[in-house]
Protein backbone atom coordinates (compact mmCIF):
# COMPACT_ATOMS: atom_id res chain seq x y z
CA UNK A 1 0.00 0.00 0.00
CA UNK A 2 1.31 3.42 -0.92
CA UNK A 3 0.52 6.26 1.49
CA UNK A 4 1.01 9.99 1.02
CA UNK A 5 0.47 12.61 3.68
CA UNK A 6 0.05 16.34 3.43
CA UNK A 7 -0.11 19.01 6.11
CA UNK A 8 -1.65 22.14 4.64
CA UNK A 9 -1.42 25.52 6.35
CA UNK A 10 -4.14 27.52 4.60
CA UNK A 11 -2.83 30.97 5.42
CA UNK A 12 -4.07 33.95 7.36
CA UNK A 13 -7.12 32.03 8.61
CA UNK A 14 -4.75 29.85 10.64
CA UNK A 15 -6.52 26.62 9.71
CA UNK A 16 -4.50 23.46 9.24
CA UNK A 17 -5.64 20.46 7.22
CA UNK A 18 -4.05 17.03 7.40
CA UNK A 19 -4.55 14.57 4.56
CA UNK A 20 -3.69 10.87 4.48
CA UNK A 21 -4.08 9.31 1.05
CA UNK A 22 -3.74 5.54 0.76
CA UNK A 23 -3.81 3.42 -2.38
CA UNK A 24 -3.21 -0.17 -3.44
CA UNK A 25 -3.85 0.70 -7.08
CA UNK A 26 -5.38 3.64 -8.95
CA UNK A 27 -8.11 3.96 -6.31
CA UNK A 28 -7.27 6.25 -3.41
CA UNK A 29 -8.96 6.56 -0.04
CA UNK A 30 -8.56 9.96 1.59
CA UNK A 31 -8.71 10.74 5.30
CA UNK A 32 -8.94 14.49 5.82
CA UNK A 33 -8.91 16.25 9.16
CA UNK A 34 -9.04 19.99 9.73
CA UNK A 35 -9.84 22.62 12.31
CA UNK A 36 -11.84 24.41 9.57
CA UNK A 37 -15.55 23.60 9.55
CA UNK A 38 -15.79 24.12 5.77
CA UNK A 39 -12.97 21.68 5.09
CA UNK A 40 -14.49 19.19 7.54
CA UNK A 41 -17.81 19.37 5.66
CA UNK A 42 -15.94 18.86 2.37
CA UNK A 43 -14.10 15.89 3.89
CA UNK A 44 -17.31 14.29 5.18
CA UNK A 45 -19.02 14.50 1.79
CA UNK A 46 -15.91 13.24 0.02
CA UNK A 47 -15.68 10.26 2.39
CA UNK A 48 -19.22 9.25 1.40
CA UNK A 49 -18.11 9.10 -2.25
CA UNK A 50 -15.72 6.27 -1.35
CA UNK A 51 -12.30 5.69 -2.91
CA UNK A 52 -11.45 7.99 -5.81
CA UNK A 53 -10.14 6.78 -9.14
CA UNK A 54 -7.01 8.92 -9.39
CA UNK A 55 -6.76 8.62 -13.17
CA UNK A 56 -10.36 9.80 -13.58
CA UNK A 57 -9.75 12.65 -11.13
CA UNK A 58 -6.72 13.86 -13.07
CA UNK A 59 -8.52 13.56 -16.41
CA UNK A 60 -11.53 15.50 -15.14
CA UNK A 61 -9.37 18.25 -13.63
CA UNK A 62 -11.53 21.01 -12.14
CA UNK A 63 -14.61 18.84 -12.74
CA UNK A 64 -13.22 16.00 -10.60
CA UNK A 65 -15.16 14.63 -7.64
CA UNK A 66 -12.56 15.96 -5.20
CA UNK A 67 -12.44 19.51 -6.55
CA UNK A 68 -16.17 19.92 -7.22
CA UNK A 69 -16.93 18.66 -3.72
CA UNK A 70 -14.48 21.17 -2.27
CA UNK A 71 -16.01 23.97 -4.36
CA UNK A 72 -19.46 23.25 -2.88
CA UNK A 73 -18.14 23.78 0.63
CA UNK A 74 -15.32 26.32 0.25
CA UNK A 75 -17.14 29.39 -1.02
CA UNK A 76 -16.73 33.12 -0.63
CA UNK A 77 -13.30 34.10 0.66
CA UNK A 78 -12.52 30.37 0.98
CA UNK A 79 -12.99 29.70 -2.76
CA UNK A 80 -9.21 29.74 -3.24
CA UNK A 81 -8.45 27.55 -0.22
CA UNK A 82 -5.35 25.46 -0.84
CA UNK A 83 -6.64 22.52 1.24
CA UNK A 84 -8.39 20.95 -1.78
CA UNK A 85 -5.31 21.32 -3.96
CA UNK A 86 -3.17 19.76 -1.26
CA UNK A 87 -5.56 16.81 -1.00
CA UNK A 88 -5.50 16.46 -4.80
CA UNK A 89 -1.69 16.36 -4.82
CA UNK A 90 -1.63 13.77 -2.00
CA UNK A 91 -4.07 11.63 -4.01
CA UNK A 92 -1.76 11.79 -7.04
CA UNK A 93 1.29 10.78 -4.99
CA UNK A 94 -0.53 7.88 -3.29
CA UNK A 95 -1.61 6.56 -6.71
CA UNK A 96 1.96 6.80 -8.03
CA UNK A 97 0.94 9.47 -10.54
CA UNK A 98 3.14 12.22 -9.10
CA UNK A 99 6.30 12.45 -7.07
CA UNK A 100 6.21 13.94 -3.59
CA UNK A 101 7.66 17.42 -3.54
CA UNK A 102 7.08 20.52 -1.44
CA UNK A 103 4.53 23.01 -2.75
CA UNK A 104 4.84 26.62 -1.68
CA UNK A 105 2.88 29.81 -2.24
CA UNK A 106 4.37 33.09 -1.07
CA UNK A 107 2.02 36.04 -0.95
CA UNK A 108 3.10 39.65 -0.60
CA UNK A 109 1.38 42.98 -1.02
CA UNK A 110 2.62 46.40 -2.06
CA UNK A 111 1.04 49.78 -1.65
N, C-alpha and C positions, 0 to 999 in steps of 0.2 A: 504494500500500500504506500502510495506517495502522499505526503502531507506537506502543505505549505501554510505558513502563518503570516499574518500581517497585523501590525499595530499601527493604527491610523490616527494621527492627531489632526483633527479637522481644522483647527485654527483658532481664531479669536474667541469662538464660543467655548473653547476649553474641553469639548467633548472628545472622548477617546473611544475608538471602536477596535475590537479585536476579532479577527477572522481566522478560523481554522478551516482549511479546505482539504478534504481527503478524497483520494480517488484510487480505484483499482484498475480503471480503464479510462475511457473518455467521459464517464459519468462522475460528477463531482458532488459531494455532499458538503454543504457549507454550514458551519456553526458560527453565528455572529452574535457578539455581545457588545453592548454599548451603554454609556450613561446618558445617551440622547434618546428621548422617547420616540422621535421620528424614525431614527435608525432601528430602534427595537421593534416598532410596528412593521417596518420594511422587512426586518429579519424574520418576524413571525409569519408574515404572508409568504415569504420566500421559502421558509421551511415546509409549509403546507404543499408547495409545488413539488417537493421531493428532489431527488438528485437532478442536477442539470447536465445536459449533454453539452460539454464544453465546445465541441466543434460547431454545433448549432448556434450556441451563444455567440461565438466569434463571427460566424457567417451573418447572423442577424444584426450584429453591431448594436446601434442605439435602439433597435426594436427587440432586443433580447429579453428573455424573461427577467433576468437579474436587473437590467437597467430600466426596463419599463415599470417593474415593481418598485424600484427605488424612486422613480419619478413620481409615482402616485403618492408617496409618503413624504418626500423631501421637496416641498414646494416653497414658494416665496423666497426669502433670503437663503434658504437651504437648498435651492435648486441646483447650485453648483457644489454641493457637498462632495468632498473627495472620498467619503466612506464607500460609496458604491463603486467607484473606480478602483479603490484598493481591493475590494472584494472580488471584482472582476479579474484583476491581475493575479490574486491568490488562486482563483479558479484555474486560470491558464497555467500557472506553475504546477499546481497539483496534477493537472491532466498531462503534463509534459509538453505543453504547447508553447511555453515561454520559459526563459531562464530567470531565476531569482536575481533581482538587482534592485538596489535602492531607487526610490522615486522621490523626487524633491521638487517642491514649488516654493519659490521665494517671492514674496510680495512686498513691494515698496510703494510709497506714494511721494509725490513732489507737489509743492505748491499749496 
